[in-house]
Amino acid sequence: MERGGSATQYFTLLSRPATFVVDYYHTEFDNQVVADMYSESRYVIIGNLAPGGRSFARSLQGELQVEPLKGLQVKGAYKYLDVRTTYEGSLLPKPSPPPTGRL
């Protein structure tokens, strides 16, 4: 189940057009394949989410876009992720692969 939304605010900054966008989403997973790297130090155990286990992802992103010169837009953004899964009865951060460095 996914819940969330987005809000956009248009305004002027130093007499120039600007936009601020914020997004928040929360997703609860009911049935998920889990790669367990916590239970065994030398192995990765792959299985389904345990009965009664919980797995969710929260995402919050803020973005500011300004137009300092006509035709030139500058954008900055920040994204926060909180992804957790139940491993052997404990709700722990879900490991994610490192970024590849590609755009």
Gaussian input, Z-matrix of N, CA and C with variables (Angstrom, degrees):
# hf/3-21g

backbone

0 1
 N
 C     1     B1
 C     2     B2     1     A1
 N     3     B3     2     A2     1     D1
 C     4     B4     3     A3     2     D2
 C     5     B5     4     A4     3     D3
 N     6     B6     5     A5     4     D4
 C     7     B7     6     A6     5     D5
 C     8     B8     7     A7     6     D6
 N     9     B9     8     A8     7     D7
 C    10    B10     9     A9     8     D8
 C    11    B11    10    A10     9     D9
 N    12    B12    11    A11    10    D10
 C    13    B13    12    A12    11    D11
 C    14    B14    13    A13    12    D12
 N    15    B15    14    A14    13    D13
 C    16    B16    15    A15    14    D14
 C    17    B17    16    A16    15    D15
 N    18    B18    17    A17    16    D16
 C    19    B19    18    A18    17    D17
 C    20    B20    19    A19    18    D18
 N    21    B21    20    A20    19    D19
 C    22    B22    21    A21    20    D20
 C    23    B23    22    A22    21    D21
 N    24    B24    23    A23    22    D22
 C    25    B25    24    A24    23    D23
 C    26    B26    25    A25    24    D24
 N    27    B27    26    A26    25    D25
 C    28    B28    27    A27    26    D26
 C    29    B29    28    A28    27    D27
 N    30    B30    29    A29    28    D28
 C    31    B31    30    A30    29    D29
 C    32    B32    31    A31    30    D30
 N    33    B33    32    A32    31    D31
 C    34    B34    33    A33    32    D32
 C    35    B35    34    A34    33    D33
 N    36    B36    35    A35    34    D34
 C    37    B37    36    A36    35    D35
 C    38    B38    37    A37    36    D36
 N    39    B39    38    A38    37    D37
 C    40    B40    39    A39    38    D38
 C    41    B41    40    A40    39    D39
 N    42    B42    41    A41    40    D40
 C    43    B43    42    A42    41    D41
 C    44    B44    43    A43    42    D42
 N    45    B45    44    A44    43    D43
 C    46    B46    45    A45    44    D44
 C    47    B47    46    A46    45    D45
 N    48    B48    47    A47    46    D46
 C    49    B49    48    A48    47    D47
 C    50    B50    49    A49    48    D48
 N    51    B51    50    A50    49    D49
 C    52    B52    51    A51    50    D50
 C    53    B53    52    A52    51    D51
 N    54    B54    53    A53    52    D52
 C    55    B55    54    A54    53    D53
 C    56    B56    55    A55    54    D54
 N    57    B57    56    A56    55    D55
 C    58    B58    57    A57    56    D56
 C    59    B59    58    A58    57    D57
 N    60    B60    59    A59    58    D58
 C    61    B61    60    A60    59    D59
 C    62    B62    61    A61    60    D60
 N    63    B63    62    A62    61    D61
 C    64    B64    63    A63    62    D62
 C    65    B65    64    A64    63    D63
 N    66    B66    65    A65    64    D64
 C    67    B67    66    A66    65    D65
 C    68    B68    67    A67    66    D66
 N    69    B69    68    A68    67    D67
 C    70    B70    69    A69    68    D68
 C    71    B71    70    A70    69    D69
 N    72    B72    71    A71    70    D70
 C    73    B73    72    A72    71    D71
 C    74    B74    73    A73    72    D72
 N    75    B75    74    A74    73    D73
 C    76    B76    75    A75    74    D74
 C    77    B77    76    A76    75    D75
 N    78    B78    77    A77    76    D76
 C    79    B79    78    A78    77    D77
 C    80    B80    79    A79    78    D78
 N    81    B81    80    A80    79    D79
 C    82    B82    81    A81    80    D80
 C    83    B83    82    A82    81    D81
 N    84    B84    83    A83    82    D82
 C    85    B85    84    A84    83    D83
 C    86    B86    85    A85    84    D84
 N    87    B87    86    A86    85    D85
 C    88    B88    87    A87    86    D86
 C    89    B89    88    A88    87    D87
 N    90    B90    89    A89    88    D88
 C    91    B91    90    A90    89    D89
 C    92    B92    91    A91    90    D90
 N    93    B93    92    A92    91    D91
 C    94    B94    93    A93    92    D92
 C    95    B95    94    A94    93    D93
 N    96    B96    95    A95    94    D94
 C    97    B97    96    A96    95    D95
 C    98    B98    97    A97    96    D96
 N    99    B99    98    A98    97    D97
 C   100   B100    99    A99    98    D98
 C   101   B101   100   A100    99    D99
 N   102   B102   101   A101   100   D100
 C   103   B103   102   A102   101   D101
 C   104   B104   103   A103   102   D102
 N   105   B105   104   A104   103   D103
 C   106   B106   105   A105   104   D104
 C   107   B107   106   A106   105   D105
 N   108   B108   107   A107   106   D106
 C   109   B109   108   A108   107   D107
 C   110   B110   109   A109   108   D108
 N   111   B111   110   A110   109   D109
 C   112   B112   111   A111   110   D110
 C   113   B113   112   A112   111   D111
 N   114   B114   113   A113   112   D112
 C   115   B115   114   A114   113   D113
 C   116   B116   115   A115   114   D114
 N   117   B117   116   A116   115   D115
 C   118   B118   117   A117   116   D116
 C   119   B119   118   A118   117   D117
 N   120   B120   119   A119   118   D118
 C   121   B121   120   A120   119   D119
 C   122   B122   121   A121   120   D120
 N   123   B123   122   A122   121   D121
 C   124   B124   123   A123   122   D122
 C   125   B125   124   A124   123   D123
 N   126   B126   125   A125   124   D124
 C   127   B127   126   A126   125   D125
 C   128   B128   127   A127   126   D126
 N   129   B129   128   A128   127   D127
 C   130   B130   129   A129   128   D128
 C   131   B131   130   A130   129   D129
 N   132   B132   131   A131   130   D130
 C   133   B133   132   A132   131   D131
 C   134   B134   133   A133   132   D132
 N   135   B135   134   A134   133   D133
 C   136   B136   135   A135   134   D134
 C   137   B137   136   A136   135   D135
 N   138   B138   137   A137   136   D136
 C   139   B139   138   A138   137   D137
 C   140   B140   139   A139   138   D138
 N   141   B141   140   A140   139   D139
 C   142   B142   141   A141   140   D140
 C   143   B143   142   A142   141   D141
 N   144   B144   143   A143   142   D142
 C   145   B145   144   A144   143   D143
 C   146   B146   145   A145   144   D144
 N   147   B147   146   A146   145   D145
 C   148   B148   147   A147   146   D146
 C   149   B149   148   A148   147   D147
 N   150   B150   149   A149   148   D148
 C   151   B151   150   A150   149   D149
 C   152   B152   151   A151   150   D150
 N   153   B153   152   A152   151   D151
 C   154   B154   153   A153   152   D152
 C   155   B155   154   A154   153   D153
 N   156   B156   155   A155   154   D154
 C   157   B157   156   A156   155   D155
 C   158   B158   157   A157   156   D156
 N   159   B159   158   A158   157   D157
 C   160   B160   159   A159   158   D158
 C   161   B161   160   A160   159   D159
 N   162   B162   161   A161   160   D160
 C   163   B163   162   A162   161   D161
 C   164   B164   163   A163   162   D162
 N   165   B165   164   A164   163   D163
 C   166   B166   165   A165   164   D164
 C   167   B167   166   A166   165   D165
 N   168   B168   167   A167   166   D166
 C   169   B169   168   A168   167   D167
 C   170   B170   169   A169   168   D168
 N   171   B171   170   A170   169   D169
 C   172   B172   171   A171   170   D170
 C   173   B173   172   A172   171   D171
 N   174   B174   173   A173   172   D172
 C   175   B175   174   A174   173   D173
 C   176   B176   175   A175   174   D174
 N   177   B177   176   A176   175   D175
 C   178   B178   177   A177   176   D176
 C   179   B179   178   A178   177   D177
 N   180   B180   179   A179   178   D178
 C   181   B181   180   A180   179   D179
 C   182   B182   181   A181   180   D180
 N   183   B183   182   A182   181   D181
 C   184   B184   183   A183   182   D182
 C   185   B185   184   A184   183   D183
 N   186   B186   185   A185   184   D184
 C   187   B187   186   A186   185   D185
 C   188   B188   187   A187   186   D186
 N   189   B189   188   A188   187   D187
 C   190   B190   189   A189   188   D188
 C   191   B191   190   A190   189   D189
 N   192   B192   191   A191   190   D190
 C   193   B193   192   A192   191   D191
 C   194   B194   193   A193   192   D192
 N   195   B195   194   A194   193   D193
 C   196   B196   195   A195   194   D194
 C   197   B197   196   A196   195   D195
 N   198   B198   197   A197   196   D196
 C   199   B199   198   A198   197   D197
 C   200   B200   199   A199   198   D198
 N   201   B201   200   A200   199   D199
 C   202   B202   201   A201   200   D200
 C   203   B203   202   A202   201   D201
 N   204   B204   203   A203   202   D202
 C   205   B205   204   A204   203   D203
 C   206   B206   205   A205   204   D204
 N   207   B207   206   A206   205   D205
 C   208   B208   207   A207   206   D206
 C   209   B209   208   A208   207   D207
 N   210   B210   209   A209   208   D208
 C   211   B211   210   A210   209   D209
 C   212   B212   211   A211   210   D210
 N   213   B213   212   A212   211   D211
 C   214   B214   213   A213   212   D212
 C   215   B215   214   A214   213   D213
 N   216   B216   215   A215   214   D214
 C   217   B217   216   A216   215   D215
 C   218   B218   217   A217   216   D216
 N   219   B219   218   A218   217   D217
 C   220   B220   219   A219   218   D218
 C   221   B221   220   A220   219   D219
 N   222   B222   221   A221   220   D220
 C   223   B223   222   A222   221   D221
 C   224   B224   223   A223   222   D222
 N   225   B225   224   A224   223   D223
 C   226   B226   225   A225   224   D224
 C   227   B227   226   A226   225   D225
 N   228   B228   227   A227   226   D226
 C   229   B229   228   A228   227   D227
 C   230   B230   229   A229   228   D228
 N   231   B231   230   A230   229   D229
 C   232   B232   231   A231   230   D230
 C   233   B233   232   A232   231   D231
 N   234   B234   233   A233   232   D232
 C   235   B235   234   A234   233   D233
 C   236   B236   235   A235   234   D234
 N   237   B237   236   A236   235   D235
 C   238   B238   237   A237   236   D236
 C   239   B239   238   A238   237   D237
 N   240   B240   239   A239   238   D238
 C   241   B241   240   A240   239   D239
 C   242   B242   241   A241   240   D240
 N   243   B243   242   A242   241   D241
 C   244   B244   243   A243   242   D242
 C   245   B245   244   A244   243   D243
 N   246   B246   245   A245   244   D244
 C   247   B247   246   A246   245   D245
 C   248   B248   247   A247   246   D246
 N   249   B249   248   A248   247   D247
 C   250   B250   249   A249   248   D248
 C   251   B251   250   A250   249   D249
 N   252   B252   251   A251   250   D250
 C   253   B253   252   A252   251   D251
 C   254   B254   253   A253   252   D252
 N   255   B255   254   A254   253   D253
 C   256   B256   255   A255   254   D254
 C   257   B257   256   A256   255   D255
 N   258   B258   257   A257   256   D256
 C   259   B259   258   A258   257   D257
 C   260   B260   259   A259   258   D258
 N   261   B261   260   A260   259   D259
 C   262   B262   261   A261   260   D260
 C   263   B263   262   A262   261   D261
 N   264   B264   263   A263   262   D262
 C   265   B265   264   A264   263   D263
 C   266   B266   265   A265   264   D264
 N   267   B267   266   A266   265   D265
 C   268   B268   267   A267   266   D266
 C   269   B269   268   A268   267   D267
 N   270   B270   269   A269   268   D268
 C   271   B271   270   A270   269   D269
 C   272   B272   271   A271   270   D270
 N   273   B273   272   A272   271   D271
 C   274   B274   273   A273   272   D272
 C   275   B275   274   A274   273   D273
 N   276   B276   275   A275   274   D274
 C   277   B277   276   A276   275   D275
 C   278   B278   277   A277   276   D276
 N   279   B279   278   A278   277   D277
 C   280   B280   279   A279   278   D278
 C   281   B281   280   A280   279   D279
 N   282   B282   281   A281   280   D280
 C   283   B283   282   A282   281   D281
 C   284   B284   283   A283   282   D282
 N   285   B285   284   A284   283   D283
 C   286   B286   285   A285   284   D284
 C   287   B287   286   A286   285   D285
 N   288   B288   287   A287   286   D286
 C   289   B289   288   A288   287   D287
 C   290   B290   289   A289   288   D288
 N   291   B291   290   A290   289   D289
 C   292   B292   291   A291   290   D290
 C   293   B293   292   A292   291   D291
 N   294   B294   293   A293   292   D292
 C   295   B295   294   A294   293   D293
 C   296   B296   295   A295   294   D294
 N   297   B297   296   A296   295   D295
 C   298   B298   297   A297   296   D296
 C   299   B299   298   A298   297   D297
 N   300   B300   299   A299   298   D298
 C   301   B301   300   A300   299   D299
 C   302   B302   301   A301   300   D300
 N   303   B303   302   A302   301   D301
 C   304   B304   303   A303   302   D302
 C   305   B305   304   A304   303   D303
 N   306   B306   305   A305   304   D304
 C   307   B307   306   A306   305   D305
 C   308   B308   307   A307   306   D306

   B1=1.4376
   B2=1.5313
   B3=1.3096
   B4=1.4572
   B5=1.5203
   B6=1.3283
   B7=1.4671
   B8=1.5212
   B9=1.2826
   B10=1.4581
   B11=1.4989
   B12=1.3179
   B13=1.4441
   B14=1.5145
   B15=1.3041
   B16=1.4467
   B17=1.5222
   B18=1.3304
   B19=1.4557
   B20=1.5220
   B21=1.3138
   B22=1.4627
   B23=1.5233
   B24=1.3300
   B25=1.4655
   B26=1.5267
   B27=1.3305
   B28=1.4609
   B29=1.5248
   B30=1.3372
   B31=1.4581
   B32=1.5274
   B33=1.3251
   B34=1.4631
   B35=1.5238
   B36=1.3104
   B37=1.4631
   B38=1.5234
   B39=1.3363
   B40=1.4591
   B41=1.5313
   B42=1.3077
   B43=1.4747
   B44=1.5307
   B45=1.3281
   B46=1.4682
   B47=1.5251
   B48=1.3560
   B49=1.4601
   B50=1.5324
   B51=1.3324
   B52=1.4641
   B53=1.5301
   B54=1.3276
   B55=1.4646
   B56=1.5194
   B57=1.3349
   B58=1.4668
   B59=1.5175
   B60=1.3387
   B61=1.4712
   B62=1.5196
   B63=1.3186
   B64=1.4595
   B65=1.5329
   B66=1.3452
   B67=1.4699
   B68=1.5160
   B69=1.3314
   B70=1.4644
   B71=1.5254
   B72=1.3297
   B73=1.4687
   B74=1.5170
   B75=1.3229
   B76=1.4655
   B77=1.5303
   B78=1.3216
   B79=1.4616
   B80=1.5119
   B81=1.3322
   B82=1.4687
   B83=1.5202
   B84=1.3316
   B85=1.4558
   B86=1.5260
   B87=1.3447
   B88=1.4568
   B89=1.5272
   B90=1.3069
   B91=1.4604
   B92=1.5188
   B93=1.3388
   B94=1.4544
   B95=1.5222
   B96=1.3229
   B97=1.4590
   B98=1.5240
   B99=1.3359
   B100=1.4587
   B101=1.5178
   B102=1.3353
   B103=1.4683
   B104=1.5210
   B105=1.3335
   B106=1.4643
   B107=1.5291
   B108=1.3268
   B109=1.4604
   B110=1.5241
   B111=1.3337
   B112=1.4564
   B113=1.5232
   B114=1.3322
   B115=1.4640
   B116=1.5198
   B117=1.3096
   B118=1.4647
   B119=1.5287
   B120=1.3298
   B121=1.4622
   B122=1.5226
   B123=1.3262
   B124=1.4688
   B125=1.5221
   B126=1.3418
   B127=1.4613
   B128=1.5203
   B129=1.3013
   B130=1.4584
   B131=1.5208
   B132=1.3214
   B133=1.4599
   B134=1.5283
   B135=1.3261
   B136=1.4648
   B137=1.5230
   B138=1.3177
   B139=1.4572
   B140=1.5137
   B141=1.3251
   B142=1.4658
   B143=1.5187
   B144=1.3088
   B145=1.4486
   B146=1.5229
   B147=1.3228
   B148=1.4669
   B149=1.5292
   B150=1.3439
   B151=1.4657
   B152=1.5293
   B153=1.3038
   B154=1.4630
   B155=1.5173
   B156=1.3388
   B157=1.4574
   B158=1.5225
   B159=1.3009
   B160=1.4622
   B161=1.5174
   B162=1.3147
   B163=1.4571
   B164=1.5244
   B165=1.3418
   B166=1.4534
   B167=1.5173
   B168=1.3209
   B169=1.4640
   B170=1.5202
   B171=1.3167
   B172=1.4601
   B173=1.5250
   B174=1.3049
   B175=1.4549
   B176=1.5272
   B177=1.3296
   B178=1.4582
   B179=1.5218
   B180=1.3307
   B181=1.4600
   B182=1.5172
   B183=1.3343
   B184=1.4550
   B185=1.5192
   B186=1.3069
   B187=1.4704
   B188=1.5261
   B189=1.3317
   B190=1.4552
   B191=1.5210
   B192=1.3333
   B193=1.4666
   B194=1.5197
   B195=1.3394
   B196=1.4576
   B197=1.5248
   B198=1.3215
   B199=1.4561
   B200=1.5328
   B201=1.3691
   B202=1.4650
   B203=1.5288
   B204=1.3235
   B205=1.4670
   B206=1.5185
   B207=1.2949
   B208=1.4613
   B209=1.5315
   B210=1.3278
   B211=1.4595
   B212=1.5206
   B213=1.3515
   B214=1.4721
   B215=1.5232
   B216=1.3158
   B217=1.4643
   B218=1.5267
   B219=1.3253
   B220=1.4592
   B221=1.5201
   B222=1.3310
   B223=1.4622
   B224=1.5294
   B225=1.3286
   B226=1.4599
   B227=1.5103
   B228=1.3305
   B229=1.4678
   B230=1.5158
   B231=1.3317
   B232=1.4535
   B233=1.5202
   B234=1.3409
   B235=1.4602
   B236=1.5246
   B237=1.3301
   B238=1.4653
   B239=1.5191
   B240=1.3392
   B241=1.4663
   B242=1.5225
   B243=1.3160
   B244=1.4623
   B245=1.5186
   B246=1.3393
   B247=1.4638
   B248=1.5163
   B249=1.3322
   B250=1.4674
   B251=1.5296
   B252=1.3263
   B253=1.4605
   B254=1.5272
   B255=1.3166
   B256=1.4560
   B257=1.5296
   B258=1.3280
   B259=1.4684
   B260=1.5203
   B261=1.3253
   B262=1.4696
   B263=1.5264
   B264=1.3256
   B265=1.4533
   B266=1.5218
   B267=1.3241
   B268=1.4664
   B269=1.5222
   B270=1.3199
   B271=1.4649
   B272=1.5279
   B273=1.3354
   B274=1.4656
   B275=1.5216
   B276=1.3507
   B277=1.4663
   B278=1.5212
   B279=1.3143
   B280=1.4424
   B281=1.5275
   B282=1.3260
   B283=1.4692
   B284=1.5256
   B285=1.3212
   B286=1.4608
   B287=1.5236
   B288=1.3164
   B289=1.4593
   B290=1.5230
   B291=1.3288
   B292=1.4538
   B293=1.5161
   B294=1.3364
   B295=1.4666
   B296=1.5208
   B297=1.3242
   B298=1.4674
   B299=1.5176
   B300=1.2994
   B301=1.4559
   B302=1.5128
   B303=1.3267
   B304=1.4731
   B305=1.5114
   B306=1.3017
   B307=1.4671
   B308=1.4954
   A1=108.24
   A2=116.00
   A3=120.55
   A4=109.84
   A5=114.38
   A6=121.13
   A7=107.13
   A8=115.93
   A9=118.98
   A10=111.32
   A11=113.50
   A12=118.00
   A13=111.15
   A14=113.54
   A15=121.12
   A16=108.75
   A17=115.71
   A18=120.86
   A19=108.45
   A20=116.02
   A21=122.43
   A22=109.02
   A23=115.15
   A24=120.86
   A25=109.01
   A26=116.21
   A27=122.13
   A28=107.79
   A29=117.34
   A30=121.49
   A31=108.94
   A32=116.09
   A33=120.31
   A34=108.85
   A35=115.09
   A36=122.63
   A37=106.69
   A38=117.12
   A39=121.99
   A40=110.85
   A41=115.14
   A42=123.71
   A43=113.72
   A44=118.15
   A45=122.99
   A46=108.85
   A47=117.61
   A48=119.81
   A49=111.92
   A50=115.07
   A51=121.35
   A52=109.20
   A53=114.93
   A54=121.39
   A55=108.80
   A56=115.84
   A57=121.31
   A58=107.70
   A59=116.46
   A60=122.01
   A61=107.80
   A62=116.57
   A63=121.30
   A64=107.91
   A65=115.62
   A66=122.86
   A67=108.49
   A68=116.46
   A69=121.27
   A70=107.99
   A71=115.81
   A72=120.80
   A73=109.28
   A74=114.98
   A75=122.79
   A76=107.12
   A77=116.69
   A78=122.14
   A79=109.38
   A80=117.32
   A81=123.76
   A82=107.57
   A83=116.97
   A84=121.93
   A85=109.29
   A86=116.87
   A87=122.08
   A88=111.48
   A89=116.80
   A90=122.44
   A91=106.34
   A92=116.23
   A93=118.87
   A94=110.19
   A95=116.58
   A96=121.13
   A97=107.01
   A98=116.17
   A99=122.13
   A100=109.56
   A101=116.10
   A102=121.70
   A103=106.59
   A104=116.22
   A105=122.90
   A106=110.30
   A107=116.41
   A108=121.67
   A109=111.45
   A110=117.45
   A111=121.39
   A112=113.01
   A113=118.17
   A114=121.66
   A115=113.83
   A116=118.09
   A117=122.46
   A118=107.92
   A119=117.24
   A120=119.93
   A121=113.68
   A122=118.27
   A123=120.22
   A124=113.46
   A125=118.16
   A126=120.97
   A127=110.80
   A128=114.79
   A129=121.90
   A130=106.27
   A131=116.41
   A132=121.94
   A133=107.59
   A134=115.83
   A135=120.89
   A136=108.82
   A137=115.68
   A138=120.88
   A139=109.87
   A140=115.49
   A141=120.87
   A142=110.04
   A143=115.25
   A144=121.50
   A145=108.00
   A146=116.72
   A147=121.60
   A148=111.01
   A149=117.53
   A150=119.85
   A151=109.93
   A152=116.69
   A153=121.00
   A154=113.01
   A155=117.08
   A156=121.02
   A157=110.74
   A158=114.72
   A159=120.35
   A160=109.20
   A161=116.12
   A162=121.98
   A163=107.77
   A164=115.83
   A165=119.10
   A166=110.77
   A167=114.88
   A168=122.71
   A169=107.90
   A170=115.37
   A171=121.70
   A172=107.86
   A173=115.98
   A174=120.75
   A175=109.09
   A176=116.00
   A177=121.88
   A178=107.44
   A179=116.15
   A180=119.77
   A181=109.76
   A182=115.00
   A183=121.91
   A184=108.92
   A185=116.44
   A186=120.99
   A187=108.99
   A188=115.32
   A189=121.57
   A190=108.23
   A191=115.66
   A192=121.06
   A193=107.99
   A194=116.08
   A195=121.17
   A196=109.14
   A197=114.85
   A198=120.99
   A199=107.14
   A200=117.57
   A201=119.84
   A202=113.08
   A203=117.03
   A204=123.14
   A205=108.09
   A206=116.98
   A207=119.59
   A208=109.67
   A209=115.83
   A210=121.89
   A211=114.71
   A212=118.50
   A213=121.86
   A214=108.95
   A215=116.51
   A216=121.04
   A217=109.23
   A218=116.00
   A219=123.12
   A220=107.47
   A221=115.20
   A222=119.72
   A223=109.21
   A224=116.23
   A225=123.03
   A226=108.25
   A227=116.76
   A228=120.03
   A229=110.09
   A230=115.59
   A231=122.61
   A232=107.36
   A233=116.44
   A234=120.91
   A235=109.42
   A236=115.32
   A237=122.43
   A238=107.88
   A239=116.33
   A240=121.70
   A241=109.39
   A242=116.33
   A243=123.14
   A244=106.21
   A245=116.85
   A246=122.25
   A247=107.57
   A248=116.96
   A249=121.36
   A250=110.63
   A251=114.58
   A252=122.54
   A253=108.32
   A254=116.38
   A255=121.09
   A256=109.85
   A257=115.02
   A258=122.87
   A259=107.39
   A260=117.41
   A261=123.81
   A262=112.52
   A263=116.27
   A264=121.90
   A265=115.43
   A266=118.71
   A267=121.41
   A268=110.08
   A269=115.75
   A270=121.48
   A271=107.66
   A272=116.51
   A273=122.63
   A274=110.92
   A275=116.98
   A276=119.14
   A277=110.48
   A278=115.75
   A279=121.13
   A280=108.99
   A281=118.41
   A282=119.45
   A283=110.36
   A284=114.99
   A285=119.35
   A286=109.06
   A287=115.99
   A288=118.21
   A289=110.95
   A290=118.13
   A291=119.67
   A292=110.66
   A293=117.10
   A294=118.84
   A295=110.69
   A296=115.82
   A297=120.64
   A298=112.10
   A299=117.76
   A300=120.68
   A301=113.20
   A302=116.50
   A303=120.49
   A304=109.68
   A305=115.75
   A306=121.34
   A307=110.51
   D1=134.73
   D2=-179.91
   D3=-120.28
   D4=135.68
   D5=175.89
   D6=-131.95
   D7=150.65
   D8=176.51
   D9=157.37
   D10=-170.95
   D11=179.71
   D12=-177.69
   D13=-177.75
   D14=-176.23
   D15=-141.21
   D16=146.11
   D17=175.96
   D18=-132.42
   D19=139.91
   D20=-179.98
   D21=-125.23
   D22=133.70
   D23=177.41
   D24=-125.11
   D25=123.11
   D26=176.18
   D27=-98.64
   D28=136.15
   D29=-179.14
   D30=-156.94
   D31=-179.62
   D32=175.69
   D33=-113.62
   D34=141.87
   D35=179.00
   D36=-129.13
   D37=115.94
   D38=-175.77
   D39=54.51
   D40=44.32
   D41=178.48
   D42=65.55
   D43=18.80
   D44=179.22
   D45=-122.01
   D46=149.19
   D47=179.67
   D48=-65.91
   D49=142.97
   D50=178.89
   D51=-147.02
   D52=158.55
   D53=-179.96
   D54=-137.97
   D55=137.66
   D56=172.55
   D57=-121.38
   D58=128.77
   D59=-179.75
   D60=-124.99
   D61=135.60
   D62=173.54
   D63=-129.26
   D64=134.49
   D65=178.41
   D66=-124.57
   D67=139.63
   D68=172.61
   D69=-138.58
   D70=130.89
   D71=176.91
   D72=-138.42
   D73=142.15
   D74=176.40
   D75=-128.72
   D76=122.54
   D77=-179.49
   D78=-119.64
   D79=127.25
   D80=173.91
   D81=-103.25
   D82=129.32
   D83=179.77
   D84=-99.95
   D85=131.75
   D86=179.54
   D87=-93.54
   D88=-40.51
   D89=-177.02
   D90=-133.76
   D91=118.86
   D92=-173.37
   D93=-149.35
   D94=141.54
   D95=172.08
   D96=-80.86
   D97=129.58
   D98=-174.60
   D99=-117.66
   D100=129.53
   D101=172.44
   D102=-97.54
   D103=105.20
   D104=-174.68
   D105=-89.86
   D106=108.03
   D107=177.69
   D108=-102.80
   D109=0.88
   D110=-177.41
   D111=-92.62
   D112=-36.62
   D113=-170.96
   D114=-69.86
   D115=-37.43
   D116=-176.17
   D117=-129.35
   D118=123.05
   D119=-173.55
   D120=-69.27
   D121=-25.75
   D122=-176.49
   D123=-100.68
   D124=-7.24
   D125=-174.38
   D126=-133.89
   D127=158.28
   D128=169.34
   D129=-108.44
   D130=121.96
   D131=-178.86
   D132=-99.15
   D133=123.45
   D134=-179.02
   D135=-107.76
   D136=126.57
   D137=179.67
   D138=-162.66
   D139=-175.57
   D140=178.25
   D141=-83.97
   D142=159.21
   D143=174.04
   D144=-58.66
   D145=129.08
   D146=-176.65
   D147=-62.57
   D148=147.93
   D149=175.78
   D150=-56.43
   D151=133.03
   D152=-177.74
   D153=82.65
   D154=-6.25
   D155=178.29
   D156=-75.43
   D157=162.36
   D158=-178.91
   D159=-127.39
   D160=142.73
   D161=176.14
   D162=-145.17
   D163=129.20
   D164=-179.33
   D165=-147.74
   D166=164.34
   D167=175.17
   D168=-136.47
   D169=130.93
   D170=174.75
   D171=-117.97
   D172=136.56
   D173=-178.78
   D174=-134.54
   D175=128.19
   D176=176.61
   D177=-128.74
   D178=125.67
   D179=179.84
   D180=-133.60
   D181=134.89
   D182=174.07
   D183=-119.87
   D184=141.24
   D185=-176.12
   D186=-141.71
   D187=132.30
   D188=176.88
   D189=-120.95
   D190=128.79
   D191=179.06
   D192=-126.02
   D193=128.07
   D194=178.59
   D195=-128.55
   D196=158.63
   D197=178.27
   D198=-120.47
   D199=85.80
   D200=-176.35
   D201=-65.77
   D202=-32.02
   D203=175.73
   D204=-129.89
   D205=148.59
   D206=-179.99
   D207=-57.24
   D208=125.09
   D209=179.97
   D210=88.49
   D211=-6.91
   D212=178.14
   D213=-113.40
   D214=115.24
   D215=179.17
   D216=-109.18
   D217=135.56
   D218=177.98
   D219=-118.90
   D220=133.05
   D221=-176.19
   D222=-129.26
   D223=138.59
   D224=173.46
   D225=-131.17
   D226=142.45
   D227=-178.03
   D228=-144.61
   D229=155.54
   D230=174.74
   D231=-136.44
   D232=136.70
   D233=179.26
   D234=-127.98
   D235=131.56
   D236=176.91
   D237=-115.34
   D238=128.36
   D239=177.72
   D240=-119.06
   D241=135.19
   D242=172.70
   D243=-127.04
   D244=103.30
   D245=-176.77
   D246=-119.88
   D247=121.61
   D248=-176.13
   D249=-135.00
   D250=150.58
   D251=179.34
   D252=-142.79
   D253=151.77
   D254=177.24
   D255=-81.57
   D256=123.65
   D257=175.35
   D258=-122.40
   D259=117.49
   D260=-179.32
   D261=47.21
   D262=45.86
   D263=174.83
   D264=86.70
   D265=-3.83
   D266=179.83
   D267=-115.47
   D268=135.92
   D269=177.57
   D270=-83.61
   D271=109.95
   D272=-174.42
   D273=-124.58
   D274=159.41
   D275=176.11
   D276=-60.19
   D277=138.54
   D278=178.69
   D279=-85.16
   D280=121.01
   D281=179.98
   D282=-61.84
   D283=141.74
   D284=178.20
   D285=-123.09
   D286=153.17
   D287=179.54
   D288=-67.05
   D289=149.96
   D290=178.39
   D291=-68.06
   D292=154.90
   D293=178.61
   D294=-65.27
   D295=149.21
   D296=-177.26
   D297=-85.58
   D298=-16.24
   D299=-177.70
   D300=85.99
   D301=-2.52
   D302=178.13
   D303=-93.40
   D304=148.58
   D305=176.74
   D306=-92.91

